[in-house]
Amino acid sequence: MRDLDNDDTVTFLWGHSSAGRALQWHCRGQEFDPPWLHHFRISPPIMINIRSSARQTLNLIAIFIEENLPEVEVEPGEEEVLITDSQDQNYLLNYHGVTQQIWYSSAMSGAHHFALTDQGVWHCTRSKNTLYEVLSRELSHLCQRDVIIPDA
């Protein structure tokens, strides 16, 4: 759920707590209005800059793959890039607007989420790897040769 506040920020809300589902007469319950579990606030200019950076990053990755890796197929979109290997396995990069991250779904290594740092680098939220490092490693394996995607 997206909520515009008076101070021109956007609040994203998702997930309800199961707390508060106790009977109304329960003295410590919150009756039938459970609180939101997750929320964060972002001002629109920051959101636009992150989205723009994600789109540019995805576009540059798609161009690099199209121009340098005939071993795989690439289908670029405005906010996603689909990579298909020779065995018809898919690798999907997409911009996830709610979290302001680039998500990568890999047939090889599973799911990865990348957040934009203050230095303008897309870093994995679970490791210290960058988006370019993860993609370079996986594309090297797929193409059976060294692939290094240059940082944007």
Buried (B, 14 or more C-beta within 10 A) or exposed (E): EEEEEEEEBBBBBEEBEEEBBBEEEEEEBBEEEBEEEEEEEBEEEEBEEBBEBBBEBBBBBBEBBBEEBEBBBBEBBEBBBBBBBEEEEEBBBBBEBEBBBBBBBBBEEEEBBBBBEEEEBBBBEEEEBBBBBBBBBBBBEBBEEEBBBEEB
